Amino acid sequence: MKDSNLIPFIGKILQMRDPHADRHSDHVCDLACLLGKEFGLSPKRLEILEFAAKIHDIGKVAISDYVLNKQGRYTETEYLTIQQHTLLGAKLLETLGIDPAIRLTILNHHENYDGTGYPNKVKGDDIPVEARILRIVDTYDALTSPRGYRPAYTPEQALGIMKRDERFFDPKLLELFFKFRLETFN
Ligand SMILES: [Fe+2]
């Protein structure tokens, strides 16, 4: 089956498991594609980015309800469990024969530019560009969405937090995101 047919199907599974995933995936996808275009990605890479963004958290289908729906902060063990969603997502997509570039983007979407991310502590430009883009827009959407233990940050507060933590992000992409984010959104 073609990836363009499989992606909506996989997205639906994720949405059934986690009702909030739909809005998050759509928002991340919109922002990722805007940033990707601004950065000058080729149409092929933009398609990889779009597909990966739509299902980037698919590995969460294999995480327990208790951890997935927990309202408070995670314990260390729970945090290690949630980190598994990157590996589980990549493994799941391997069985479906999805484009390896989409799988690689999903595997790396929580890697930090300074090498402190997960699951493999990949660093700098060794992280695929699509995953570096997702890391930025995924963080922004998470910060501007409410959590059980805190209300949503305003866009300005979210950008302030990301500026403080800038070592996690590709500097070229972060600068571009700040620039167009300030021009395009409110
Ligand atoms: Fe994720």
Backbone and ligand atoms as CSV (ligand in chain L), in Angstrom:
chain,resi,resn,atom,element,x,y,z
A,1,MET,N,N,0.848,-1.213,0.000
A,1,MET,CA,C,0.000,0.000,0.000
A,1,MET,C,C,0.881,1.261,0.000
A,2,LYS,N,N,0.420,2.309,-0.706
A,2,LYS,CA,C,1.221,3.534,-0.778
A,2,LYS,C,C,1.207,4.297,0.551
A,3,ASP,N,N,2.304,5.038,0.834
A,3,ASP,CA,C,2.383,5.816,2.075
A,3,ASP,C,C,1.217,6.803,2.183
A,4,SER,N,N,0.810,7.405,1.032
A,4,SER,CA,C,-0.260,8.413,1.072
A,4,SER,C,C,-1.598,7.800,1.507
A,5,ASN,N,N,-1.756,6.481,1.333
A,5,ASN,CA,C,-2.958,5.806,1.828
A,5,ASN,C,C,-2.792,5.368,3.273
A,6,LEU,N,N,-1.571,4.971,3.607
A,6,LEU,CA,C,-1.321,4.442,4.956
A,6,LEU,C,C,-1.337,5.537,6.022
A,7,ILE,N,N,-0.827,6.726,5.674
A,7,ILE,CA,C,-0.661,7.775,6.690
A,7,ILE,C,C,-2.001,8.163,7.348
A,8,PRO,N,N,-3.085,8.452,6.565
A,8,PRO,CA,C,-4.363,8.781,7.231
A,8,PRO,C,C,-4.883,7.639,8.104
A,9,PHE,N,N,-4.644,6.399,7.666
A,9,PHE,CA,C,-5.079,5.226,8.434
A,9,PHE,C,C,-4.341,5.177,9.782
A,10,ILE,N,N,-3.029,5.380,9.730
A,10,ILE,CA,C,-2.226,5.352,10.964
A,10,ILE,C,C,-2.635,6.521,11.868
A,11,GLY,N,N,-2.877,7.679,11.250
A,11,GLY,CA,C,-3.315,8.855,12.016
A,11,GLY,C,C,-4.616,8.587,12.752
A,12,LYS,N,N,-5.516,7.850,12.108
A,12,LYS,CA,C,-6.808,7.521,12.711
A,12,LYS,C,C,-6.625,6.615,13.942
A,13,ILE,N,N,-5.711,5.672,13.826
A,13,ILE,CA,C,-5.445,4.769,14.962
A,13,ILE,C,C,-4.949,5.589,16.158
A,14,LEU,N,N,-4.029,6.505,15.884
A,14,LEU,CA,C,-3.479,7.340,16.962
A,14,LEU,C,C,-4.575,8.203,17.588
A,15,GLN,N,N,-5.437,8.748,16.749
A,15,GLN,CA,C,-6.530,9.601,17.236
A,15,GLN,C,C,-7.499,8.815,18.119
A,16,MET,N,N,-7.761,7.548,17.756
A,16,MET,CA,C,-8.675,6.716,18.555
A,16,MET,C,C,-8.076,6.429,19.928
A,17,ARG,N,N,-6.760,6.304,19.959
A,17,ARG,CA,C,-6.067,5.982,21.217
A,17,ARG,C,C,-5.934,7.233,22.086
A,18,ASP,N,N,-5.708,8.374,21.442
A,18,ASP,CA,C,-5.464,9.624,22.171
A,18,ASP,C,C,-6.217,10.757,21.456
A,19,PRO,N,N,-7.421,11.101,21.947
A,19,PRO,CA,C,-8.261,12.088,21.252
A,19,PRO,C,C,-7.581,13.442,21.043
A,20,HIS,N,N,-6.615,13.792,21.903
A,20,HIS,CA,C,-5.928,15.080,21.745
A,20,HIS,C,C,-4.907,15.045,20.614
A,21,ALA,N,N,-4.550,13.833,20.187
A,21,ALA,CA,C,-3.474,13.689,19.195
A,21,ALA,C,C,-3.834,14.340,17.868
A,22,ASP,N,N,-5.125,14.341,17.533
A,22,ASP,CA,C,-5.556,14.849,16.244
A,22,ASP,C,C,-5.211,16.327,16.058
A,23,ARG,N,N,-5.649,17.136,17.039
A,23,ARG,CA,C,-5.399,18.573,16.960
A,23,ARG,C,C,-3.896,18.859,16.991
A,24,HIS,N,N,-3.191,18.142,17.906
A,24,HIS,CA,C,-1.750,18.337,18.035
A,24,HIS,C,C,-1.042,17.987,16.716
A,25,SER,N,N,-1.392,16.837,16.137
A,25,SER,CA,C,-0.725,16.404,14.893
A,25,SER,C,C,-0.998,17.383,13.755
A,26,ASP,N,N,-2.244,17.861,13.653
A,26,ASP,CA,C,-2.588,18.810,12.586
A,26,ASP,C,C,-1.815,20.113,12.736
A,27,HIS,N,N,-1.756,20.604,13.990
A,27,HIS,CA,C,-1.075,21.876,14.240
A,27,HIS,C,C,0.428,21.747,13.971
A,28,VAL,N,N,1.009,20.650,14.466
A,28,VAL,CA,C,2.439,20.407,14.251
A,28,VAL,C,C,2.726,20.286,12.748
A,29,CYS,N,N,1.830,19.610,12.051
A,29,CYS,CA,C,2.001,19.417,10.602
A,29,CYS,C,C,1.978,20.767,9.870
A,30,ASP,N,N,1.006,21.628,10.216
A,30,ASP,CA,C,0.914,22.948,9.570
A,30,ASP,C,C,2.184,23.765,9.813
A,31,LEU,N,N,2.595,23.833,11.076
A,31,LEU,CA,C,3.783,24.624,11.418
A,31,LEU,C,C,5.045,24.041,10.772
A,32,ALA,N,N,5.153,22.719,10.787
A,32,ALA,CA,C,6.343,22.057,10.228
A,32,ALA,C,C,6.459,22.352,8.735
A,33,CYS,N,N,5.330,22.270,8.036
A,33,CYS,CA,C,5.375,22.510,6.586
A,33,CYS,C,C,5.735,23.967,6.280
A,34,LEU,N,N,5.200,24.895,7.082
A,34,LEU,CA,C,5.559,26.307,6.891
A,34,LEU,C,C,7.060,26.517,7.095
A,35,LEU,N,N,7.568,25.954,8.193
A,35,LEU,CA,C,8.993,26.124,8.498
A,35,LEU,C,C,9.857,25.427,7.438
A,36,GLY,N,N,9.423,24.235,7.012
A,36,GLY,CA,C,10.150,23.493,5.980
A,36,GLY,C,C,10.230,24.264,4.672
A,37,LYS,N,N,9.098,24.888,4.301
A,37,LYS,CA,C,9.063,25.677,3.069
A,37,LYS,C,C,9.989,26.880,3.176
A,38,GLU,N,N,9.888,27.583,4.316
A,38,GLU,CA,C,10.754,28.749,4.550
A,38,GLU,C,C,12.229,28.358,4.461
A,39,PHE,N,N,12.531,27.155,4.929
A,39,PHE,CA,C,13.916,26.684,4.959
A,39,PHE,C,C,14.383,26.226,3.576
A,40,GLY,N,N,13.410,26.062,2.656
A,40,GLY,CA,C,13.760,25.695,1.279
A,40,GLY,C,C,13.884,24.203,1.042
A,41,LEU,N,N,13.156,23.392,1.817
A,41,LEU,CA,C,13.184,21.944,1.580
A,41,LEU,C,C,12.587,21.629,0.214
A,42,SER,N,N,13.091,20.583,-0.415
A,42,SER,CA,C,12.562,20.161,-1.725
A,42,SER,C,C,11.152,19.596,-1.531
A,43,PRO,N,N,10.339,19.549,-2.625
A,43,PRO,CA,C,8.988,18.977,-2.501
A,43,PRO,C,C,8.995,17.565,-1.911
A,44,LYS,N,N,9.987,16.755,-2.270
A,44,LYS,CA,C,10.064,15.374,-1.750
A,44,LYS,C,C,10.273,15.385,-0.228
A,45,ARG,N,N,11.192,16.245,0.231
A,45,ARG,CA,C,11.468,16.306,1.682
A,45,ARG,C,C,10.287,16.917,2.435
A,46,LEU,N,N,9.590,17.846,1.771
A,46,LEU,CA,C,8.390,18.431,2.403
A,46,LEU,C,C,7.305,17.367,2.591
A,47,GLU,N,N,7.238,16.455,1.626
A,47,GLU,CA,C,6.245,15.377,1.744
A,47,GLU,C,C,6.617,14.433,2.899
A,48,ILE,N,N,7.893,14.128,3.004
A,48,ILE,CA,C,8.372,13.286,4.119
A,48,ILE,C,C,8.024,13.958,5.444
A,49,LEU,N,N,8.296,15.266,5.516
A,49,LEU,CA,C,8.019,16.042,6.734
A,49,LEU,C,C,6.528,16.038,7.060
A,50,GLU,N,N,5.710,16.255,6.037
A,50,GLU,CA,C,4.255,16.299,6.248
A,50,GLU,C,C,3.739,14.958,6.776
A,51,PHE,N,N,4.146,13.872,6.134
A,51,PHE,CA,C,3.687,12.545,6.556
A,51,PHE,C,C,4.181,12.233,7.971
A,52,ALA,N,N,5.462,12.530,8.227
A,52,ALA,CA,C,6.031,12.226,9.557
A,52,ALA,C,C,5.336,13.056,10.640
A,53,ALA,N,N,5.055,14.330,10.323
A,53,ALA,CA,C,4.418,15.212,11.311
A,53,ALA,C,C,3.039,14.683,11.701
A,54,LYS,N,N,2.312,14.168,10.720
A,54,LYS,CA,C,0.940,13.704,10.976
A,54,LYS,C,C,0.891,12.509,11.923
A,55,ILE,N,N,1.955,11.705,11.917
A,55,ILE,CA,C,1.903,10.482,12.733
A,55,ILE,C,C,3.115,10.370,13.670
A,56,HIS,N,N,3.744,11.531,14.002
A,56,HIS,CA,C,5.021,11.458,14.717
A,56,HIS,C,C,4.923,10.748,16.070
A,57,ASP,N,N,3.748,10.797,16.707
A,57,ASP,CA,C,3.609,10.168,18.028
A,57,ASP,C,C,2.937,8.803,17.970
A,58,ILE,N,N,2.950,8.146,16.806
A,58,ILE,CA,C,2.237,6.872,16.652
A,58,ILE,C,C,2.698,5.816,17.676
A,59,GLY,N,N,3.955,5.890,18.097
A,59,GLY,CA,C,4.457,4.928,19.095
A,59,GLY,C,C,3.696,4.991,20.406
A,60,LYS,N,N,2.948,6.087,20.648
A,60,LYS,CA,C,2.190,6.217,21.899
A,60,LYS,C,C,1.045,5.197,21.980
A,61,VAL,N,N,0.667,4.594,20.853
A,61,VAL,CA,C,-0.392,3.572,20.906
A,61,VAL,C,C,0.057,2.379,21.759
A,62,ALA,N,N,1.362,2.216,21.903
A,62,ALA,CA,C,1.864,1.070,22.666
A,62,ALA,C,C,2.266,1.454,24.099
A,63,ILE,N,N,1.959,2.679,24.515
A,63,ILE,CA,C,2.269,3.132,25.886
A,63,ILE,C,C,1.008,2.959,26.746
A,64,SER,N,N,1.187,2.567,28.003
A,64,SER,CA,C,0.021,2.267,28.857
A,64,SER,C,C,-0.855,3.508,29.061
A,65,ASP,N,N,-2.164,3.270,29.218
A,65,ASP,CA,C,-3.115,4.365,29.468
A,65,ASP,C,C,-2.690,5.183,30.678
A,66,TYR,N,N,-2.209,4.480,31.720
A,66,TYR,CA,C,-1.855,5.178,32.953
A,66,TYR,C,C,-0.816,6.265,32.676
A,67,VAL,N,N,0.212,5.911,31.939
A,67,VAL,CA,C,1.286,6.877,31.640
A,67,VAL,C,C,0.802,7.911,30.618
A,68,LEU,N,N,0.103,7.421,29.592
A,68,LEU,CA,C,-0.344,8.310,28.515
A,68,LEU,C,C,-1.299,9.397,29.020
A,69,ASN,N,N,-2.188,9.022,29.937
A,69,ASN,CA,C,-3.216,9.972,30.391
A,69,ASN,C,C,-2.894,10.621,31.730
A,70,LYS,N,N,-1.707,10.406,32.243
A,70,LYS,CA,C,-1.365,10.951,33.556
A,70,LYS,C,C,-1.455,12.480,33.540
A,71,GLN,N,N,-2.109,13.028,34.540
A,71,GLN,CA,C,-2.320,14.473,34.598
A,71,GLN,C,C,-1.135,15.225,35.211
A,72,GLY,N,N,-0.506,14.611,36.203
A,72,GLY,CA,C,0.609,15.300,36.877
A,72,GLY,C,C,1.929,15.082,36.145
A,73,ARG,N,N,3.007,15.480,36.786
A,73,ARG,CA,C,4.331,15.284,36.189
A,73,ARG,C,C,4.703,13.808,36.236
A,74,TYR,N,N,5.552,13.385,35.283
A,74,TYR,CA,C,5.999,11.993,35.247
A,74,TYR,C,C,7.062,11.731,36.301
A,75,THR,N,N,7.061,10.498,36.866
A,75,THR,CA,C,8.203,10.042,37.654
A,75,THR,C,C,9.307,9.704,36.649
A,76,GLU,N,N,10.509,9.407,37.164
A,76,GLU,CA,C,11.620,9.104,36.260
A,76,GLU,C,C,11.308,7.853,35.420
A,77,THR,N,N,10.737,6.839,36.060
A,77,THR,CA,C,10.409,5.596,35.345
A,77,THR,C,C,9.365,5.855,34.269
A,78,GLU,N,N,8.348,6.660,34.616
A,78,GLU,CA,C,7.299,6.967,33.635
A,78,GLU,C,C,7.881,7.756,32.459
A,79,TYR,N,N,8.812,8.642,32.759
A,79,TYR,CA,C,9.434,9.445,31.702
A,79,TYR,C,C,10.219,8.540,30.754
A,80,LEU,N,N,10.906,7.537,31.337
A,80,LEU,CA,C,11.644,6.583,30.496
A,80,LEU,C,C,10.679,5.770,29.633
A,81,THR,N,N,9.508,5.473,30.200
A,81,THR,CA,C,8.486,4.726,29.451
A,81,THR,C,C,7.980,5.554,28.274
A,82,ILE,N,N,7.653,6.823,28.519
A,82,ILE,CA,C,7.109,7.670,27.445
A,82,ILE,C,C,8.158,7.886,26.348
A,83,GLN,N,N,9.427,7.903,26.743
A,83,GLN,CA,C,10.500,8.074,25.746
A,83,GLN,C,C,10.516,6.941,24.715
A,84,GLN,N,N,9.994,5.792,25.129
A,84,GLN,CA,C,9.980,4.625,24.241
A,84,GLN,C,C,9.128,4.854,22.993
A,85,HIS,N,N,8.245,5.886,23.008
A,85,HIS,CA,C,7.333,6.036,21.870
A,85,HIS,C,C,8.068,6.320,20.555
A,86,THR,N,N,9.288,6.857,20.646
A,86,THR,CA,C,10.059,7.126,19.425
A,86,THR,C,C,10.502,5.797,18.782
A,87,LEU,N,N,11.050,4.908,19.623
A,87,LEU,CA,C,11.518,3.604,19.141
A,87,LEU,C,C,10.349,2.729,18.691
A,88,LEU,N,N,9.275,2.746,19.497
A,88,LEU,CA,C,8.108,1.924,19.177
A,88,LEU,C,C,7.465,2.371,17.861
A,89,GLY,N,N,7.389,3.680,17.642
A,89,GLY,CA,C,6.819,4.216,16.410
A,89,GLY,C,C,7.634,3.766,15.204
A,90,ALA,N,N,8.950,3.885,15.306
A,90,ALA,CA,C,9.823,3.495,14.195
A,90,ALA,C,C,9.688,1.997,13.910
A,91,LYS,N,N,9.589,1.206,14.967
A,91,LYS,CA,C,9.470,-0.247,14.824
A,91,LYS,C,C,8.159,-0.623,14.123
A,92,LEU,N,N,7.096,0.055,14.549
A,92,LEU,CA,C,5.772,-0.196,13.971
A,92,LEU,C,C,5.767,0.103,12.467
A,93,LEU,N,N,6.384,1.226,12.102
A,93,LEU,CA,C,6.377,1.639,10.697
A,93,LEU,C,C,7.242,0.723,9.832
A,94,GLU,N,N,8.253,0.114,10.466
A,94,GLU,CA,C,9.112,-0.818,9.740
A,94,GLU,C,C,8.283,-1.988,9.210
A,95,THR,N,N,7.343,-2.441,10.031
A,95,THR,CA,C,6.525,-3.595,9.629
A,95,THR,C,C,5.592,-3.239,8.465
A,96,LEU,N,N,5.296,-1.940,8.294
A,96,LEU,CA,C,4.380,-1.527,7.230
A,96,LEU,C,C,5.110,-1.150,5.939
A,97,GLY,N,N,6.431,-1.137,5.999
A,97,GLY,CA,C,7.210,-0.791,4.809
A,97,GLY,C,C,7.103,0.664,4.403
A,98,ILE,N,N,6.873,1.553,5.393
A,98,ILE,CA,C,6.811,3.000,5.131
A,98,ILE,C,C,8.189,3.501,4.686
A,99,ASP,N,N,8.209,4.552,3.874
A,99,ASP,CA,C,9.458,5.193,3.427
A,99,ASP,C,C,10.432,5.330,4.615
A,100,PRO,N,N,11.647,4.779,4.501
A,100,PRO,CA,C,12.608,4.831,5.616
A,100,PRO,C,C,12.871,6.258,6.118
A,101,ALA,N,N,12.759,7.267,5.234
A,101,ALA,CA,C,13.016,8.655,5.656
A,101,ALA,C,C,11.929,9.126,6.639
A,102,ILE,N,N,10.703,8.659,6.458
A,102,ILE,CA,C,9.614,9.015,7.384
A,102,ILE,C,C,9.879,8.344,8.736
A,103,ARG,N,N,10.283,7.078,8.657
A,103,ARG,CA,C,10.577,6.310,9.872
A,103,ARG,C,C,11.727,6.971,10.662
A,104,LEU,N,N,12.744,7.403,9.939
A,104,LEU,CA,C,13.915,8.019,10.575
A,104,LEU,C,C,13.538,9.350,11.240
A,105,THR,N,N,12.648,10.101,10.598
A,105,THR,CA,C,12.187,11.377,11.164
A,105,THR,C,C,11.460,11.121,12.482
A,106,ILE,N,N,10.609,10.109,12.495
A,106,ILE,CA,C,9.842,9.792,13.698
A,106,ILE,C,C,10.764,9.278,14.808
A,107,LEU,N,N,11.722,8.453,14.440
A,107,LEU,CA,C,12.686,7.940,15.429
A,107,LEU,C,C,13.437,9.082,16.112
A,108,ASN,N,N,13.741,10.141,15.345
A,108,ASN,CA,C,14.621,11.212,15.839
A,108,ASN,C,C,13.898,12.481,16.310
A,109,HIS,N,N,12.560,12.458,16.412
A,109,HIS,CA,C,11.861,13.729,16.652
A,109,HIS,C,C,12.014,14.291,18.068
A,110,HIS,N,N,12.652,13.524,18.982
A,110,HIS,CA,C,12.958,14.072,20.309
A,110,HIS,C,C,14.464,14.184,20.555
A,111,GLU,N,N,15.256,14.090,19.490
A,111,GLU,CA,C,16.696,14.307,19.646
A,111,GLU,C,C,16.961,15.812,19.757
A,112,ASN,N,N,17.907,16.170,20.625
A,112,ASN,CA,C,18.269,17.575,20.805
A,112,ASN,C,C,19.539,17.901,20.026
A,113,TYR,N,N,19.619,19.136,19.541
A,113,TYR,CA,C,20.772,19.551,18.731
A,113,TYR,C,C,22.090,19.408,19.512
A,114,ASP,N,N,22.014,19.566,20.847
A,114,ASP,CA,C,23.239,19.457,21.657
A,114,ASP,C,C,23.534,18.016,22.096
A,115,GLY,N,N,22.760,17.065,21.587
A,115,GLY,CA,C,23.044,15.658,21.883
A,115,GLY,C,C,22.472,15.153,23.199
A,116,THR,N,N,21.531,15.884,23.803
A,116,THR,CA,C,20.969,15.469,25.093
A,116,THR,C,C,19.563,14.872,24.962
A,117,GLY,N,N,19.125,14.642,23.725
A,117,GLY,CA,C,17.757,14.133,23.534
A,117,GLY,C,C,17.668,12.614,23.620
A,118,TYR,N,N,16.576,12.065,23.101
A,118,TYR,CA,C,16.395,10.610,23.081
A,118,TYR,C,C,15.795,10.182,21.754
A,119,PRO,N,N,15.942,8.914,21.342
A,119,PRO,CA,C,16.448,7.768,22.121
A,119,PRO,C,C,17.964,7.543,21.989
A,120,ASN,N,N,18.629,8.133,21.013
A,120,ASN,CA,C,20.036,7.751,20.752
A,120,ASN,C,C,21.054,8.862,20.982
A,121,LYS,N,N,20.615,9.990,21.539
A,121,LYS,CA,C,21.518,11.135,21.776
A,121,LYS,C,C,22.283,11.532,20.499
A,122,VAL,N,N,21.570,11.565,19.385
A,122,VAL,CA,C,22.170,12.031,18.132
A,122,VAL,C,C,22.353,13.543,18.259
A,123,LYS,N,N,23.376,14.079,17.583
A,123,LYS,CA,C,23.743,15.488,17.790
A,123,LYS,C,C,23.789,16.274,16.477
A,124,GLY,N,N,23.504,17.564,16.560
A,124,GLY,CA,C,23.718,18.497,15.453
A,124,GLY,C,C,23.068,18.056,14.148
A,125,ASP,N,N,23.797,18.288,13.048
A,125,ASP,CA,C,23.244,17.996,11.726
A,125,ASP,C,C,23.202,16.498,11.419
A,126,ASP,N,N,23.654,15.643,12.372
A,126,ASP,CA,C,23.454,14.194,12.200
A,126,ASP,C,C,21.981,13.842,12.395
A,127,ILE,N,N,21.225,14.740,13.028
A,127,ILE,CA,C,19.776,14.548,13.167
A,127,ILE,C,C,19.156,14.942,11.827
A,128,PRO,N,N,18.297,14.092,11.231
A,128,PRO,CA,C,17.696,14.477,9.941
A,128,PRO,C,C,16.982,15.828,10.049
A,129,VAL,N,N,17.069,16.616,8.981
A,129,VAL,CA,C,16.513,17.976,9.016
A,129,VAL,C,C,15.010,17.964,9.337
A,130,GLU,N,N,14.303,16.960,8.829
A,130,GLU,CA,C,12.855,16.893,9.103
A,130,GLU,C,C,12.614,16.727,10.609
A,131,ALA,N,N,13.451,15.946,11.266
A,131,ALA,CA,C,13.310,15.733,12.714
A,131,ALA,C,C,13.698,16.998,13.488
A,132,ARG,N,N,14.690,17.745,12.978
A,132,ARG,CA,C,15.081,19.015,13.634
A,132,ARG,C,C,13.932,20.027,13.548
A,133,ILE,N,N,13.211,20.005,12.438
A,133,ILE,CA,C,12.053,20.897,12.279
A,133,ILE,C,C,10.938,20.468,13.246
A,134,LEU,N,N,10.673,19.168,13.282
A,134,LEU,CA,C,9.619,18.678,14.188
A,134,LEU,C,C,9.928,19.005,15.640
A,135,ARG,N,N,11.200,18.901,16.021
A,135,ARG,CA,C,11.596,19.171,17.422
A,135,ARG,C,C,11.161,20.588,17.824
A,136,ILE,N,N,11.306,21.536,16.909
A,136,ILE,CA,C,10.960,22.935,17.196
A,136,ILE,C,C,9.444,23.122,17.267
A,137,VAL,N,N,8.731,22.680,16.249
A,137,VAL,CA,C,7.290,22.974,16.205
A,137,VAL,C,C,6.520,22.115,17.211
A,138,ASP,N,N,7.015,20.917,17.491
A,138,ASP,CA,C,6.388,20.035,18.482
A,138,ASP,C,C,6.515,20.672,19.876
A,139,THR,N,N,7.685,21.209,20.176
A,139,THR,CA,C,7.904,21.876,21.466
A,139,THR,C,C,6.997,23.092,21.589
A,140,TYR,N,N,6.931,23.889,20.523
A,140,TYR,CA,C,6.100,25.097,20.549
A,140,TYR,C,C,4.631,24.750,20.785
A,141,ASP,N,N,4.148,23.725,20.072
A,141,ASP,CA,C,2.733,23.343,20.233
A,141,ASP,C,C,2.470,22.772,21.625
A,142,ALA,N,N,3.429,22.004,22.157
A,142,ALA,CA,C,3.261,21.445,23.505
A,142,ALA,C,C,3.191,22.573,24.544
A,143,LEU,N,N,4.066,23.564,24.393
A,143,LEU,CA,C,4.096,24.662,25.373
A,143,LEU,C,C,2.828,25.524,25.304
A,144,THR,N,N,2.285,25.708,24.104
A,144,THR,CA,C,1.100,26.561,23.963
A,144,THR,C,C,-0.212,25.766,24.127
A,145,SER,N,N,-0.090,24.507,24.560
A,145,SER,CA,C,-1.274,23.691,24.869
A,145,SER,C,C,-1.319,23.447,26.378
A,146,PRO,N,N,-2.542,23.398,26.974
A,146,PRO,CA,C,-2.613,23.164,28.423
A,146,PRO,C,C,-2.216,21.732,28.771
A,147,ARG,N,N,-1.661,21.566,29.951
A,147,ARG,CA,C,-1.334,20.238,30.472
A,147,ARG,C,C,-2.067,20.078,31.804
A,148,GLY,N,N,-2.180,18.841,32.288
A,148,GLY,CA,C,-2.878,18.600,33.549
A,148,GLY,C,C,-2.299,19.412,34.694
A,149,TYR,N,N,-1.001,19.673,34.650
A,149,TYR,CA,C,-0.314,20.328,35.775
A,149,TYR,C,C,-0.030,21.815,35.531
A,150,ARG,N,N,-0.436,22.352,34.333
A,150,ARG,CA,C,-0.215,23.789,34.079
A,150,ARG,C,C,-1.131,24.264,32.954
A,151,PRO,N,N,-1.486,25.552,32.963
A,151,PRO,CA,C,-2.245,26.073,31.825
A,151,PRO,C,C,-1.323,26.253,30.613
A,152,ALA,N,N,-1.912,26.559,29.456
A,152,ALA,CA,C,-1.111,26.794,28.250
A,152,ALA,C,C,-0.270,28.064,28.427
A,153,TYR,N,N,0.957,28.042,27.934
A,153,TYR,CA,C,1.757,29.267,27.890
A,153,TYR,C,C,1.273,30.117,26.710
A,154,THR,N,N,1.405,31.414,26.826
A,154,THR,CA,C,1.098,32.285,25.688
A,154,THR,C,C,2.211,32.094,24.639
A,155,PRO,N,N,1.937,32.460,23.372
A,155,PRO,CA,C,2.994,32.328,22.349
A,155,PRO,C,C,4.286,33.037,22.774
A,156,GLU,N,N,4.159,34.207,23.369
A,156,GLU,CA,C,5.350,34.963,23.776
A,156,GLU,C,C,6.124,34.212,24.869
A,157,GLN,N,N,5.381,33.645,25.849
A,157,GLN,CA,C,6.040,32.875,26.906
A,157,GLN,C,C,6.726,31.636,26.316
A,158,ALA,N,N,6.032,30.978,25.383
A,158,ALA,CA,C,6.596,29.766,24.772
A,158,ALA,C,C,7.902,30.091,24.042
A,159,LEU,N,N,7.900,31.194,23.291
A,159,LEU,CA,C,9.119,31.578,22.571
A,159,LEU,C,C,10.237,31.925,23.550
A,160,GLY,N,N,9.864,32.531,24.673
A,160,GLY,CA,C,10.852,32.868,25.705
A,160,GLY,C,C,11.501,31.610,26.276
A,161,ILE,N,N,10.686,30.591,26.527
A,161,ILE,CA,C,11.205,29.322,27.063
A,161,ILE,C,C,12.118,28.650,26.025
A,162,MET,N,N,11.699,28.703,24.766
A,162,MET,CA,C,12.510,28.075,23.714
A,162,MET,C,C,13.830,28.824,23.512
A,163,LYS,N,N,13.787,30.128,23.693
A,163,LYS,CA,C,15.025,30.929,23.591
A,163,LYS,C,C,15.979,30.534,24.730
A,164,ARG,N,N,15.409,30.365,25.932
A,164,ARG,CA,C,16.214,29.953,27.096
A,164,ARG,C,C,16.858,28.585,26.828
A,165,ASP,N,N,16.078,27.690,26.177
A,165,ASP,CA,C,16.553,26.315,25.929
A,165,ASP,C,C,17.091,26.149,24.507
A,166,GLU,N,N,17.625,27.196,23.934
A,166,GLU,CA,C,17.958,27.176,22.503
A,166,GLU,C,C,18.988,26.114,22.122
A,167,ARG,N,N,19.769,25.650,23.102
A,167,ARG,CA,C,20.774,24.626,22.786
A,167,ARG,C,C,20.145,23.322,22.271
A,168,PHE,N,N,18.856,23.134,22.552
A,168,PHE,CA,C,18.175,21.905,22.093
A,168,PHE,C,C,17.848,21.935,20.595
A,169,PHE,N,N,17.858,23.129,20.010
A,169,PHE,CA,C,17.318,23.275,18.651
A,169,PHE,C,C,18.400,23.699,17.652
A,170,ASP,N,N,18.181,23.342,16.375
A,170,ASP,CA,C,19.059,23.786,15.305
A,170,ASP,C,C,18.975,25.318,15.243
A,171,PRO,N,N,20.107,26.021,15.448
A,171,PRO,CA,C,20.044,27.484,15.513
A,171,PRO,C,C,19.493,28.158,14.259
A,172,LYS,N,N,19.832,27.612,13.070
A,172,LYS,CA,C,19.350,28.208,11.810
A,172,LYS,C,C,17.820,28.100,11.734
A,173,LEU,N,N,17.322,26.922,12.081
A,173,LEU,CA,C,15.875,26.699,12.015
A,173,LEU,C,C,15.135,27.483,13.101
A,174,LEU,N,N,15.755,27.581,14.273
A,174,LEU,CA,C,15.094,28.301,15.369
A,174,LEU,C,C,14.973,29.788,15.027
A,175,GLU,N,N,16.033,30.328,14.437
A,175,GLU,CA,C,16.002,31.740,14.048
A,175,GLU,C,C,14.896,31.996,13.023
A,176,LEU,N,N,14.804,31.082,12.064
A,176,LEU,CA,C,13.775,31.184,11.022
A,176,LEU,C,C,12.379,31.054,11.634
A,177,PHE,N,N,12.228,30.127,12.573
A,177,PHE,CA,C,10.929,29.919,13.224
A,177,PHE,C,C,10.504,31.177,13.985
A,178,PHE,N,N,11.435,31.758,14.721
A,178,PHE,CA,C,11.135,32.992,15.456
A,178,PHE,C,C,10.706,34.087,14.493
A,179,LYS,N,N,11.425,34.179,13.375
A,179,LYS,CA,C,11.157,35.238,12.404
A,179,LYS,C,C,9.757,35.079,11.809
A,180,PHE,N,N,9.456,33.901,11.271
A,180,PHE,CA,C,8.158,33.780,10.614
A,180,PHE,C,C,7.029,33.612,11.618
A,181,ARG,N,N,7.345,33.051,12.796
A,181,ARG,CA,C,6.322,32.911,13.833
A,181,ARG,C,C,5.806,34.299,14.246
A,182,LEU,N,N,6.729,35.238,14.360
A,182,LEU,CA,C,6.343,36.577,14.775
A,182,LEU,C,C,5.564,37.279,13.658
A,183,GLU,N,N,5.883,36.928,12.411
A,183,GLU,CA,C,5.190,37.578,11.291
A,183,GLU,C,C,3.822,36.941,11.001
A,184,THR,N,N,3.733,35.605,11.166
A,184,THR,CA,C,2.580,34.877,10.663
A,184,THR,C,C,1.501,34.610,11.704
A,185,PHE,N,N,1.909,34.376,12.955
A,185,PHE,CA,C,0.921,33.950,13.950
A,185,PHE,C,C,0.761,34.982,15.051
A,186,ASN,N,N,-0.295,34.746,15.832
A,186,ASN,CA,C,-0.422,35.590,17.027
A,186,ASN,C,C,-0.829,34.748,18.206
L,1,LIG,FE,FE,6.744,12.715,20.537
